[in-house]
Amino acid sequence: MEIVFDQALLAARKQRALRQGDPRAAFLLDIAASELAERLSVIERHFDEAVELHGTTGVAARLALATGKIGNLRRIENVAGFAAPGEDVTEAPLEELPLEANSVNLVLSPLNLHVTNDTPGVFIQIRRALKADGLFLAAIPGLGTLQELREVLLATEIELTGGASPRVIPFADVRDVGGLLQRAGFTLPVIDAETYTVRYDNLFALMRDLRAMGMTNPLAERSRKPLTRAFFLRAAELYAERYSDADGRIRATFSIVYASGWTPHESQQKPLQPGSAKARLADALKVEEHKLKQ
């Protein structure tokens, strides 16, 4: 398994974000949690046992419970300090799911799967933890997220040093997430993406939000050489030149892939077998059918 993300560093930065306690930096998580709850609310099903995986603030858990679709919900965090007063939270590493097989009906994953090293393995663990006809609902930062920042940091480093090192993490696209669901054995997958544009006064305001989210560079292969003030000043100039609006504020893109999948059950719809159709497509379209020449 390739180690892309430094998990110890990720946990440490979440601890730092917890100490800072800036509620404004949770806006992206609030958006994802609201969307997951809305999707859950339209499902004609009740889920007796649910789990929220690494939701940080617990907002996804609270909004999901408010739909009335859940009986009991547990939270799992890699930093137990994110528990609310009097709340029990199970502490576990990001890539280890402390759940028995076939033990829950619903797993919610808000904005955490993009920093797992063995993402296919985590999907498989989730699949095993779900009972038959159980639901997996996830929000995953996707391709296009922070694309402006990625390009600006790359351009700045090339300009000032003649080389470059990874500064922004890689993100999966919709097809990647769909492939992971199928590989893990989920049925009836539904995957789509939403793009959100957030405006900031400057690059430094964006970086403050990323630090408050605990999401500054966690790449294992990141450069350990500290960046200079001159680097960031030049990066801020390039960002403003390339990605600012008429009022001088800069744009930052965040893309979220929303995914759902079910564990197999005999009651679920299944695709028809080839050749089992009872009507011809040509008849439905009211056109003449012609056989292809061999």
Buried (B, 14 or more C-beta within 10 A) or exposed (E): EEEBBBBEBBBBBBBEBBEEEEEEBBBBBBBBBBBBBEBBEEBEEEBEBBBBBBBBBBBBBBBBBEBEBBEEBBBBBBBEEBBEEEEEBEEBBBBEBEBEEEEBBBBBBBBBBBBBBBBEBBBBBBBBBBBEBBBBBBBBBBBBBBBBBBBBBBBBBEEBEEEBBBBBBEBBBBEBBBBBBEEBEBBBBEBEBBEBEBBBEBBEBBBBBBBBBBBBBBBEEBBEEEBEEEBBEBBBBBBBEEBBEEEEBBBBBBBBBBBBBBBBEEEEEEEEEEEEEEEEEEEEEEEEEEEEEE
